[in-house]
Amino acid sequence: MQVSEIPQWKIERVEAISKMALEYPVIAIGNLNKIRASQIQSLRKSLRDEVTFLVTKNNLIKRALNRVEKERPNIGELVERIEGSNLIIFTKMNPFRLLLLLENNKTLLTAKVGDIAPEDIVISAGNTGMPPGPVISDFTEVGVRTRIESGSVWVIQDTVVAKKGDPISLKLASMLSKMGIKPIESSLSIYVAYDQGTVIPSESLKIDVEGFKKDLLEAEQNALNLALFAWYPTAKNIGGMFRKAVAQAKSLGVSSFYIDKDFIPDLLRQSNNQALSLESHVD
């Protein structure tokens, strides 16, 4: 039985992946479905100092990661989750920050037939710069009214050509491309990450940042209120404690009719109110 020789490039690729798997504490697997080569190049450029991206065959990724299972506990669990078309990511940042960075590095893409409109897509009124011809019929087919002026096709009014959630037709995709409109937002998504022995699925990586900030602010306020109630001085609540002490001293002084220049206006108001109350009872 003849055994085929393994190509040298495959051997080198497995060795390179194994080396990076030992060098970087965090390994993530991104889904390449609907991700274009230009997006990967853009990500490589913008994150080159923090993240290493590699596109290769799943069997090479699995073989390379299995080679380091002694040094990387539970790496086999990551290997078991690898399927489909993938991008392997190596980094020293924590996987939660990595996911946020990737989500914030969105790319605007031209629409293709079958894409879903993420928001209402509008063709704005004005000069398209296109000469008259068959393009007029194309505009009509997607529901856009036009006129000819100074040798160009003009859109008469802003027109919503697709509402949020609508599938994009072939005609509309072609028209949007001609006009340079890129309505599709795309970002690389991670579906599993490995962080020094822990395998984390994507649903556990997603953090509601705004909600988290709100919870922290609420916790801080509750802590300050508790410290103030318990008269526990801190750098942040000492001003409030002084104001509370002054207010309580003033209330005590007024209620006991203690004569002090700071209490006189309140004592006069209190006396006046009592006099009015007494007068109403006498009447």
BATIBA-768996 format. One record per residue: x, y, z of N, C-alpha, C in turn; residue number from 1. Coordinates in Angstrom, 3 decimals, m for minus. Layout:
BATIBA-768996
n_east  n_north  n_up  ca_east  ca_north  ca_up  c_east  c_north  c_up  nulo
X  Y  Z  X  Y  Z  X  Y  Z  NUM
...
end
This chain:
BATIBA-768996
n_east  n_north  n_up  ca_east  ca_north  ca_up  c_east  c_north  c_up  nulo
0.846  m1.196  0.000  0.000  0.000  0.000  0.884  1.250  0.000  1
0.627  2.111  m0.979  1.434  3.322  m1.122  0.922  4.420  m0.196  2
1.838  5.021  0.540  1.486  6.110  1.439  1.923  7.429  0.811  3
0.965  8.335  0.631  1.283  9.620  0.002  2.076  10.492  0.971  4
3.009  11.226  0.450  3.841  12.096  1.269  3.071  13.362  1.630  5
3.186  13.765  2.886  2.498  14.978  3.343  3.233  16.193  2.795  6
2.505  17.108  2.144  3.151  18.309  1.596  3.862  19.098  2.689  7
5.003  19.659  2.326  5.809  20.396  3.287  5.060  21.585  3.873  8
4.202  22.233  3.055  3.503  23.426  3.557  2.536  23.068  4.682  9
1.956  21.874  4.598  1.042  21.435  5.662  1.815  21.199  6.961  10
2.971  20.580  6.852  3.804  20.330  8.037  4.193  21.661  8.688  11
4.603  22.613  7.856  5.004  23.922  8.373  3.830  24.662  9.001  12
2.641  24.521  8.393  1.468  25.206  8.938  1.080  24.635  10.302  13
1.101  23.316  10.436  0.786  22.681  11.719  1.789  23.116  12.783  14
3.074  23.142  12.433  4.101  23.564  13.387  3.904  25.019  13.805  15
3.526  25.878  12.854  3.320  27.296  13.165  2.143  27.489  14.111  16
1.053  26.761  13.850  m0.132  26.874  14.708  0.174  26.349  16.108  17
0.889  25.227  16.184  1.253  24.657  17.488  2.112  25.635  18.286  18
3.034  26.287  17.613  3.914  27.247  18.280  3.115  28.432  18.822  19
2.167  28.952  18.014  1.353  30.086  18.457  0.409  29.678  19.581  20
m0.073  28.427  19.550  m0.965  27.943  20.605  m0.253  27.889  21.950  21
1.065  27.703  21.922  1.847  27.708  23.158  2.244  29.127  23.571  22
2.381  30.000  22.588  2.823  31.370  22.859  1.690  32.244  23.384  23
0.481  32.058  22.845  m0.637  32.933  23.206  m1.584  32.230  24.188  24
m1.992  32.915  25.256  m2.894  32.297  26.240  m4.334  32.172  25.758  25
m4.713  32.998  24.791  m6.094  32.995  24.306  m6.136  32.589  22.837  26
m6.996  31.601  22.544  m7.221  31.134  21.172  m8.725  31.219  20.918  27
m9.099  31.862  19.834  m10.524  31.983  19.511  m10.767  31.489  18.095  28
m11.981  30.993  17.873  m12.366  30.510  16.543  m13.498  31.398  16.024  29
m13.261  32.023  14.875  m14.270  32.889  14.263  m14.920  32.224  13.068  30
m16.202  32.525  12.880  m16.967  31.968  11.761  m16.758  32.820  10.523  31
m16.294  32.204  9.431  m16.023  32.941  8.193  m17.235  33.039  7.284  32
m18.371  32.518  7.722  m19.577  32.589  6.893  m19.935  34.055  6.601  33
m20.026  34.402  5.331  m20.366  35.749  4.851  m19.309  36.800  5.187  34
m18.123  36.353  5.578  m17.021  37.275  5.810  m16.152  37.319  4.553  35
m15.849  38.522  4.083  m15.089  38.689  2.847  m13.610  38.915  3.152  36
m12.785  38.581  2.165  m11.336  38.684  2.340  m10.914  40.105  2.709  37
m11.598  41.103  2.149  m11.246  42.497  2.437  m11.449  42.823  3.915  38
m12.465  42.200  4.540  m12.701  42.425  5.968  m11.551  41.875  6.810  39
m11.084  40.680  6.453  m9.991  40.064  7.198  m8.729  40.911  7.073  40
m8.479  41.415  5.869  m7.309  42.271  5.665  m7.406  43.539  6.507  41
m8.614  44.104  6.576  m8.833  45.318  7.371  m8.596  45.038  8.852  42
m9.094  43.897  9.344  m8.900  43.518  10.741  m7.420  43.291  11.044  43
m6.741  42.628  10.141  m5.304  42.385  10.335  m4.554  43.708  10.461  44
m4.959  44.681  9.661  m4.281  45.981  9.674  m4.573  46.754  10.957  45
m5.852  46.781  11.358  m6.241  47.589  12.519  m5.837  46.957  13.854  46
m5.699  45.621  13.898  m5.394  44.941  15.163  m4.063  44.200  15.125  47
m3.192  44.599  14.209  m1.968  43.825  13.986  m1.048  43.744  15.202  48
m1.113  44.744  16.080  m0.235  44.725  17.259  m0.807  43.918  18.421  49
m2.078  43.512  18.300  m2.735  42.828  19.416  m3.258  41.441  19.078  50
m3.521  41.187  17.801  m4.178  39.943  17.410  m3.504  39.355  16.166  51
m3.384  38.031  16.138  m2.891  37.324  14.954  m4.017  36.476  14.376  52
m4.304  36.678  13.085  m5.367  35.940  12.410  m4.754  34.925  11.454  53
m5.402  33.762  11.350  m4.907  32.736  10.445  m6.091  31.964  9.864  54
m6.134  31.891  8.535  m7.170  31.114  7.852  m6.515  29.853  7.308  55
m7.030  28.719  7.707  m6.477  27.458  7.222  m7.516  26.354  7.378  56
m7.176  25.167  6.940  m8.111  24.037  6.972  m8.315  23.538  8.401  57
m9.545  23.095  8.673  m9.880  22.628  10.023  m9.016  21.457  10.471  58
m8.714  20.530  9.546  m7.932  19.362  9.962  m6.516  19.755  10.400  59
m5.980  20.829  9.803  m4.653  21.297  10.213  m4.735  21.989  11.573  60
m5.813  22.763  11.786  m6.006  23.415  13.089  m6.116  22.362  14.185  61
m6.949  21.359  13.947  m7.174  20.315  14.957  m5.893  19.534  15.243  62
m5.165  19.191  14.183  m3.924  18.442  14.372  m2.918  19.257  15.200  63
m2.823  20.546  14.888  m1.871  21.406  15.595  m2.246  21.571  17.057  64
m3.532  21.776  17.338  m3.960  21.975  18.730  m3.852  20.689  19.534  65
m4.109  19.561  18.895  m3.980  18.281  19.605  m2.527  18.004  20.014  66
m1.595  18.593  19.279  m0.174  18.378  19.597  0.243  19.072  20.889  67
m0.543  20.065  21.331  m0.150  20.831  22.530  m1.088  20.552  23.709  68
m1.834  19.426  23.643  m2.823  19.168  24.689  m2.192  18.951  26.061  69
m0.944  18.516  26.124  m0.285  18.342  27.425  0.022  19.687  28.078  70
0.397  20.659  27.242  0.729  21.993  27.764  m0.503  22.874  27.908  71
m1.542  22.559  27.181  m2.760  23.370  27.188  m3.946  22.509  27.649  72
m4.238  22.498  28.954  m5.326  21.662  29.473  m6.667  22.031  28.842  73
m7.466  21.011  28.562  m8.812  21.159  27.994  m8.833  21.681  26.564  74
m7.680  21.706  25.888  m7.657  22.185  24.506  m8.490  21.273  23.602  75
m8.622  19.991  24.030  m9.421  19.047  23.246  m10.880  19.466  23.149  76
m11.373  20.134  24.202  m12.765  20.607  24.174  m12.945  21.682  23.113  77
m11.922  22.509  22.925  m11.973  23.520  21.861  m11.957  22.837  20.494  78
m11.096  21.840  20.342  m10.976  21.116  19.072  m12.318  20.494  18.673  79
m13.028  19.944  19.650  m14.308  19.285  19.368  m15.368  20.248  18.827  80
m15.225  21.530  19.127  m16.216  22.529  18.712  m15.923  23.127  17.338  81
m14.776  22.805  16.760  m14.398  23.403  15.480  m15.144  22.727  14.338  82
m15.893  23.521  13.585  m16.611  23.010  12.423  m16.905  24.164  11.466  83
m17.183  23.822  10.216  m17.490  24.854  9.232  m16.236  25.561  8.740  84
m16.443  26.746  8.174  m15.340  27.550  7.647  m14.887  28.522  8.729  85
m13.594  28.471  9.074  m13.147  29.174  10.276  m11.906  30.035  10.077  86
m11.771  30.962  11.020  m10.578  31.776  11.183  m10.093  31.526  12.600  87
m8.826  31.171  12.759  m8.298  30.963  14.107  m7.567  32.233  14.538  88
m7.802  32.634  15.773  m7.298  33.910  16.296  m6.440  33.649  17.529  89
m5.269  34.258  17.561  m4.364  34.164  18.708  m4.159  35.562  19.295  90
m4.237  35.680  20.616  m4.069  36.984  21.241  m3.673  36.832  22.708  91
m3.181  37.928  23.296  m2.866  37.957  24.721  m3.896  38.772  25.506  92
m4.870  39.360  24.797  m5.934  40.086  25.490  m7.013  39.108  25.930  93
m7.818  39.506  26.920  m8.858  38.581  27.372  m9.933  38.459  26.284  94
m10.590  37.308  26.189  m11.530  37.052  25.085  m12.747  37.965  25.081  95
m13.118  38.514  26.245  m14.271  39.416  26.302  m13.946  40.722  25.578  96
m12.747  41.243  25.832  m12.314  42.463  25.132  m12.136  42.182  23.638  97
m11.626  41.018  23.302  m11.448  40.642  21.901  m12.780  40.684  21.161  98
m13.819  40.096  21.762  m15.131  40.083  21.117  m15.647  41.502  20.904  99
m15.477  42.375  21.910  m15.921  43.768  21.780  m15.175  44.479  20.658  100
m13.870  44.252  20.556  m13.080  44.873  19.505  m13.552  44.438  18.123  101
m13.818  43.152  17.974  m14.260  42.639  16.681  m15.646  43.175  16.321  102
m16.530  43.244  17.316  m17.866  43.761  17.054  m17.835  45.243  16.697  103
m16.883  45.986  17.280  m16.777  47.416  16.994  m16.072  47.694  15.669  104
m15.373  46.682  15.148  m14.718  46.831  13.839  m15.637  46.334  12.732  105
m16.776  46.995  12.617  m17.741  46.625  11.594  m17.303  47.172  10.228  106
m17.638  46.441  9.180  m17.329  46.853  7.813  m18.625  47.032  7.043  107
m18.713  48.115  6.273  m19.876  48.335  5.420  m19.637  47.647  4.088  108
m20.611  46.830  3.671  m20.469  46.037  2.456  m21.589  46.345  1.472  109
m21.297  46.141  0.202  m22.352  46.234  m0.807  m23.320  45.075  m0.591  110
m24.581  45.313  m0.919  m25.604  44.298  m0.704  m25.566  43.240  m1.801  111
m25.865  42.022  m1.416  m26.022  40.927  m2.371  m27.452  40.415  m2.306  112
m27.893  39.773  m3.382  m29.249  39.258  m3.402  m29.456  38.295  m2.232  113
m30.554  38.479  m1.505  m30.853  37.631  m0.358  m30.399  38.212  0.964  114
m29.526  39.235  0.932  m29.134  39.901  2.188  m30.366  40.547  2.820  115
m30.353  40.653  4.135  m31.455  41.286  4.866  m31.061  42.709  5.245  116
m31.952  43.639  4.947  m31.674  45.042  5.259  m31.583  45.230  6.776  117
m30.444  45.694  7.302  m30.304  45.885  8.753  m31.105  47.084  9.257  118
m31.306  48.068  8.387  m32.100  49.265  8.677  m32.824  49.646  7.392  119
m33.723  50.641  7.483  m34.346  51.140  6.259  m33.258  51.643  5.308  120
m33.336  51.240  4.046  m32.368  51.672  3.041  m33.011  52.773  2.205  121
m32.332  53.922  2.165  m32.887  55.097  1.485  m31.987  55.518  0.335  122
m32.606  55.756  m0.826  m31.903  56.414  m1.923  m32.301  57.879  m1.868  123
m31.316  58.739  m1.641  m31.591  60.152  m1.407  m31.838  60.912  m2.704  124
m32.613  61.993  m2.587  m32.887  62.867  m3.724  m31.603  63.556  m4.162  125
m31.505  63.804  m5.473  m30.343  64.527  m5.978  m29.803  63.919  m7.248  126
m28.690  64.471  m7.692  m28.050  64.051  m8.936  m27.302  62.743  m8.721  127
m27.623  61.734  m9.511  m26.942  60.447  m9.384  m25.616  60.438  m10.136  128
m25.442  61.384  m11.059  m24.237  61.409  m11.884  m24.261  60.387  m13.004  129
m25.396  59.682  m13.148  m25.517  58.657  m14.186  m26.173  59.248  m15.430  130
m25.678  58.889  m16.619  m26.310  59.375  m17.851  m27.637  58.657  m18.090  131
m28.571  59.282  m18.799  m29.846  58.631  m19.110  m29.616  57.354  m19.918  132
m30.545  56.441  m19.786  m30.447  55.174  m20.506  m31.249  54.103  m19.783  133
m30.823  52.852  m19.911  m31.553  51.755  m19.252  m31.653  51.903  m17.736  134
m30.728  52.705  m17.145  m30.729  52.862  m15.701  m32.037  53.469  m15.201  135
m32.712  54.246  m16.055  m33.990  54.849  m15.656  m35.007  53.754  m15.338  136
m35.032  52.719  m16.178  m35.942  51.586  m15.930  m35.570  50.857  m14.645  137
m34.252  50.781  m14.387  m33.804  50.119  m13.157  m34.317  50.864  m11.929  138
m34.234  52.205  m11.963  m34.759  53.009  m10.864  m36.259  52.787  m10.692  139
m36.969  52.763  m11.804  m38.422  52.585  m11.762  m38.785  51.246  m11.122  140
m38.022  50.206  m11.462  m38.322  48.864  m10.953  m38.154  48.766  m9.443  141
m37.306  49.602  m8.871  m37.122  49.563  m7.410  m37.934  50.664  m6.720  142
m38.814  51.320  m7.503  m39.753  52.285  m6.912  m39.217  53.684  m6.716  143
m38.159  54.049  m7.473  m37.560  55.381  m7.340  m37.947  56.237  m8.541  144
m38.518  57.397  m8.278  m38.909  58.330  m9.335  m37.721  59.201  m9.716  145
m37.550  59.411  m11.021  m36.402  60.172  m11.509  m36.823  61.199  m12.556  146
m35.866  62.080  m12.872  m36.048  63.015  m13.983  m34.676  63.225  m14.634  147
m34.700  63.735  m15.857  m33.460  64.013  m16.560  m33.186  65.510  m16.487  148
m31.975  65.847  m16.060  m31.610  67.252  m15.968  m30.121  67.401  m16.236  149
m29.792  68.306  m17.141  m28.391  68.597  m17.495  m27.623  67.334  m17.871  150
m28.293  66.427  m18.557  m27.625  65.226  m19.047  m27.400  64.155  m18.001  151
m28.024  64.286  m16.807  m27.885  63.291  m15.744  m29.243  62.850  m15.228  152
m29.248  61.698  m14.610  m30.461  61.192  m13.963  m30.503  61.726  m12.541  153
m31.599  62.364  m12.186  m31.797  62.905  m10.837  m32.901  62.136  m10.132  154
m32.692  61.815  m8.855  m33.742  61.222  m8.026  m34.604  62.367  m7.499  155
m35.919  62.271  m7.687  m36.821  63.375  m7.353  m36.973  63.571  m5.850  156
m37.061  62.485  m5.087  m37.266  62.610  m3.638  m36.644  61.424  m2.911  157
m36.334  61.630  m1.639  m35.812  60.518  m0.830  m36.800  59.359  m0.877  158
m36.276  58.160  m1.129  m37.151  56.996  m1.281  m36.616  55.818  m0.483  159
m37.471  55.236  0.352  m37.109  54.008  1.075  m37.292  52.837  0.118  160
m36.195  52.216  m0.264  m36.256  51.118  m1.241  m36.297  49.754  m0.558  161
m36.006  49.708  0.732  m36.122  48.461  1.501  m36.269  48.825  2.968  162
m37.227  48.212  3.628  m37.424  48.448  5.048  m36.591  47.455  5.855  163
m36.323  47.826  7.095  m35.542  46.963  7.977  m36.153  45.556  8.010  164
m35.324  44.553  7.756  m35.793  43.169  7.772  m36.197  42.627  6.413  165
m36.294  43.499  5.401  m36.664  43.042  4.062  m35.484  42.359  3.382  166
m35.748  41.281  2.606  m34.676  40.698  1.794  m34.394  41.601  0.596  167
m33.165  41.660  0.173  m32.764  42.532  m0.925  m32.792  41.747  m2.239  168
m33.503  42.298  m3.199  m33.655  41.636  m4.502  m32.403  41.849  m5.351  169
m32.320  41.082  m6.437  m31.191  41.200  m7.362  m31.140  42.588  m7.978  170
m32.308  43.100  m8.411  m32.367  44.430  m9.024  m31.914  45.514  m8.058  171
m32.397  45.432  m6.804  m32.045  46.444  m5.821  m30.564  46.358  m5.466  172
m30.038  45.144  m5.328  m28.616  44.975  m5.016  m27.762  45.608  m6.105  173
m28.166  45.393  m7.367  m27.437  45.960  m8.500  m27.493  47.487  m8.477  174
m28.678  48.046  m8.195  m28.846  49.496  m8.164  m28.026  50.127  m7.038  175
m28.073  49.536  m5.864  m27.317  50.070  m4.730  m25.818  50.043  m5.020  176
m25.376  48.996  m5.691  m23.963  48.875  m6.035  m23.558  49.974  m7.021  177
m24.418  50.228  m7.998  m24.131  51.278  m8.981  m24.016  52.648  m8.320  178
m24.806  52.846  m7.255  m24.808  54.143  m6.578  m23.770  54.225  m5.456  179
m23.051  53.149  m5.245  m22.019  53.159  m4.205  m22.577  53.103  m2.794  180
m23.815  52.645  m2.649  m24.443  52.549  m1.330  m24.101  51.184  m0.725  181
m23.514  51.208  0.470  m23.150  49.970  1.164  m23.975  49.852  2.435  182
m25.102  49.157  2.391  m26.009  49.133  3.545  m25.788  47.991  4.524  183
m24.926  47.056  4.182  m24.778  45.853  5.009  m23.612  46.016  5.972  184
m23.905  45.898  7.266  m22.861  45.926  8.289  m22.432  44.499  8.596  185
m21.151  44.292  8.632  m20.650  42.941  8.909  m19.468  42.995  9.862  186
m19.421  42.041  10.767  m18.280  41.931  11.681  m17.986  40.458  11.910  187
m16.742  40.168  12.184  m16.339  38.789  12.443  m16.874  38.355  13.803  188
m17.527  37.208  13.841  m18.079  36.716  15.104  m17.268  35.525  15.613  189
m17.063  35.496  16.916  m16.383  34.377  17.578  m17.451  33.420  18.113  190
m17.314  32.147  17.831  m18.298  31.222  18.395  m17.743  30.385  19.547  191
m16.430  30.421  19.736  m15.855  29.749  20.903  m14.445  30.310  21.130  192
m14.054  30.363  22.399  m12.708  30.849  22.746  m12.112  29.973  23.836  193
m10.792  29.923  23.853  m10.045  29.157  24.854  m9.148  30.138  25.605  194
m9.266  30.146  26.932  m8.488  31.082  27.738  m7.815  30.325  28.878  195
m6.559  29.937  28.654  m5.743  29.279  29.679  m6.477  28.136  30.382  196
m7.042  27.243  29.603  m7.675  26.051  30.167  m9.186  26.102  30.213  197
m9.762  27.267  29.993  m11.217  27.403  30.030  m11.758  27.628  28.613  198
m12.719  26.817  28.231  m13.360  26.962  26.923  m14.661  27.739  27.117  199
m14.798  28.848  26.395  m15.930  29.763  26.599  m16.728  29.890  25.311  200
m18.006  29.480  25.315  m18.844  29.664  24.109  m19.222  31.129  23.932  201
m19.651  31.488  22.727  m19.910  32.894  22.389  m20.959  33.527  23.287  202
m22.017  32.752  23.659  m23.084  33.335  24.477  m22.587  33.781  25.844  203
m21.483  33.179  26.313  m20.920  33.576  27.608  m19.914  34.713  27.471  204
m19.515  35.021  26.220  m18.542  36.083  25.991  m19.196  37.447  25.848  205
m20.468  37.440  25.486  m21.134  38.713  25.204  m21.515  39.421  26.502  206
m21.113  40.672  26.595  m21.370  41.483  27.786  m22.184  42.708  27.396  207
m23.244  42.957  28.160  m24.023  44.180  27.976  m23.264  45.310  28.678  208
m22.406  45.996  27.916  m21.514  46.999  28.513  m22.304  48.120  29.180  209
m23.318  48.638  28.479  m24.110  49.734  29.040  m24.860  49.290  30.295  210
m25.419  48.079  30.242  m26.112  47.542  31.408  m25.161  47.328  32.576  211
m23.936  46.873  32.255  m22.922  46.652  33.290  m22.528  47.976  33.942  212
m22.358  49.033  33.114  m22.024  50.358  33.649  m23.136  50.854  34.579  213
m24.378  50.646  34.141  m25.522  51.086  34.946  m25.548  50.373  36.296  214
m25.292  49.058  36.268  m25.273  48.279  37.515  m24.157  48.756  38.446  215
m22.986  49.077  37.884  m21.870  49.553  38.703  m22.183  50.899  39.351  216
m22.785  51.797  38.557  m23.142  53.113  39.097  m24.184  52.985  40.205  217
m25.148  52.076  39.985  m26.183  51.858  40.995  m25.585  51.257  42.265  218
m24.650  50.315  42.096  m23.990  49.703  43.261  m23.170  50.748  44.021  219
m22.490  51.632  43.272  m21.703  52.680  43.914  m22.601  53.609  44.726  220
m23.745  53.990  44.151  m24.652  54.890  44.852  m25.223  54.229  46.101  221
m25.571  52.934  45.980  m26.094  52.209  47.146  m25.048  52.126  48.255  222
m23.779  51.919  47.871  m22.701  51.843  48.856  m22.508  53.191  49.554  223
m22.577  54.275  48.777  m22.436  55.611  49.367  m23.589  55.908  50.325  224
m24.802  55.520  49.917  m25.971  55.740  50.786  m25.840  54.968  52.094  225
m25.371  53.717  51.990  m25.203  52.892  53.195  m24.144  53.490  54.116  226
m23.018  53.923  53.530  m21.953  54.516  54.335  m22.432  55.795  55.017  227
m23.236  56.569  54.298  m23.755  57.813  54.866  m24.726  57.517  56.009  228
m25.585  56.508  55.799  m26.565  56.125  56.826  m25.863  55.609  58.081  229
m24.754  54.880  57.878  m24.020  54.282  59.010  m22.964  55.228  59.576  230
m22.866  56.429  59.042  m21.862  57.405  59.457  m20.450  56.838  59.324  231
m20.215  56.169  58.200  m18.879  55.625  57.924  m18.190  56.570  56.937  232
m17.168  57.304  57.384  m16.558  58.326  56.515  m15.659  57.733  55.435  233
m15.814  58.250  54.228  m14.925  57.915  53.113  m14.623  59.206  52.357  234
m13.659  59.137  51.443  m13.292  60.328  50.670  m14.466  60.824  49.840  235
m15.340  59.892  49.403  m16.440  60.285  48.519  m17.674  60.770  49.262  236
m17.839  60.360  50.513  m19.088  60.734  51.198  m18.890  61.731  52.338  237
m17.638  62.166  52.555  m17.399  63.047  53.697  m18.158  64.367  53.566  238
m18.256  64.881  52.328  m19.019  66.105  52.110  m20.484  65.918  52.455  239
m21.050  64.777  52.039  m22.440  64.475  52.365  m22.663  64.317  53.856  240
m21.674  63.747  54.555  m21.795  63.580  56.006  m21.825  64.927  56.713  241
m20.988  65.855  56.254  m21.002  67.197  56.843  m22.354  67.876  56.612  242
m22.864  67.746  55.372  m24.164  68.374  55.071  m25.277  67.754  55.904  243
m25.216  66.421  56.083  m26.227  65.740  56.883  m26.136  66.175  58.354  244
m24.899  66.294  58.862  m24.704  66.708  60.254  m25.227  68.123  60.472  245
m24.934  69.027  59.532  m25.400  70.412  59.642  m26.924  70.460  59.626  246
m27.533  69.677  58.714  m28.991  69.671  58.608  m29.637  69.146  59.893  247
m29.046  68.088  60.453  m29.602  67.526  61.686  m29.412  68.485  62.865  248
m28.252  69.139  62.945  m28.010  70.109  64.015  m28.985  71.279  63.910  249
m29.213  71.723  62.693  m30.139  72.839  62.479  m31.558  72.451  62.870  250
m31.968  71.214  62.474  m33.307  70.734  62.810  m33.484  70.631  64.325  251
m32.452  70.124  65.006  m32.509  70.001  66.467  m32.574  71.381  67.118  252
m31.750  72.313  66.613  m31.726  73.651  67.186  m33.058  74.366  67.026  253
m33.667  74.237  65.843  m34.952  74.899  65.579  m36.056  74.286  66.434  254
m36.070  72.939  66.518  m37.142  72.267  67.272  m37.049  72.559  68.776  255
m35.824  72.850  69.255  m35.649  73.142  70.688  m35.591  74.643  70.962  256
m35.858  75.458  69.934  m35.841  76.928  70.046  m34.504  77.442  70.596  257
m33.419  76.828  70.104  m32.092  77.273  70.508  m31.748  78.517  69.683  258
m31.418  79.612  70.347  m31.170  80.867  69.649  m29.743  80.885  69.102  259
m29.676  80.976  67.766  m28.387  81.056  67.085  m28.615  81.847  65.801  260
m27.629  82.634  65.388  m27.824  83.483  64.219  m28.184  82.673  62.969  261
m27.689  81.415  62.866  m28.010  80.596  61.700  m29.426  80.024  61.762  262
m30.022  79.999  62.978  m31.343  79.390  63.126  m32.468  80.424  63.113  263
m32.129  81.711  63.271  m33.161  82.740  63.459  m34.200  82.748  62.336  264
m33.831  82.736  61.035  m34.856  82.738  59.985  m35.821  81.560  60.126  265
m35.294  80.365  60.437  m36.159  79.187  60.587  m37.014  79.299  61.850  266
m36.438  79.844  62.936  m37.208  80.025  64.165  m38.362  80.997  63.952  267
m38.106  82.066  63.204  m39.165  83.036  62.911  m40.271  82.413  62.068  268
m39.863  81.615  61.042  m40.874  80.934  60.205  m41.696  79.967  61.041  269
m41.019  79.217  61.926  m41.722  78.256  62.760  m42.682  78.969  63.714  270
m42.231  80.069  64.310  m43.094  80.831  65.223  m44.297  81.395  64.476  271
m44.059  81.916  63.277  m45.151  82.470  62.471  m46.180  81.392  62.133  272
m45.696  80.216  61.758  m46.608  79.113  61.424  m47.430  78.696  62.646  273
m46.773  78.641  63.777  m47.489  78.280  65.007  m48.533  79.345  65.370  274
m48.171  80.619  65.169  m49.117  81.701  65.455  m50.332  81.620  64.543  275
m50.090  81.360  63.251  m51.191  81.232  62.295  m52.096  80.054  62.654  276
m51.449  78.956  63.075  m52.219  77.783  63.464  m53.086  78.083  64.691  277
m52.482  78.760  65.657  m53.215  79.126  66.874  m54.372  80.081  66.548  278
m54.100  81.028  65.630  m55.121  81.995  65.251  m56.321  81.303  64.611  279
m56.019  80.290  63.786  m57.127  79.588  63.113  m57.985  78.840  64.109  280
m57.374  78.352  65.175  m58.148  77.642  66.203  m58.982  78.635  67.033  281
m58.431  79.807  67.338  m59.169  80.819  68.110  m60.372  81.303  67.325  282
m60.210  81.523  66.010  m61.329  81.943  65.167  m62.437  80.870  65.159  283
end
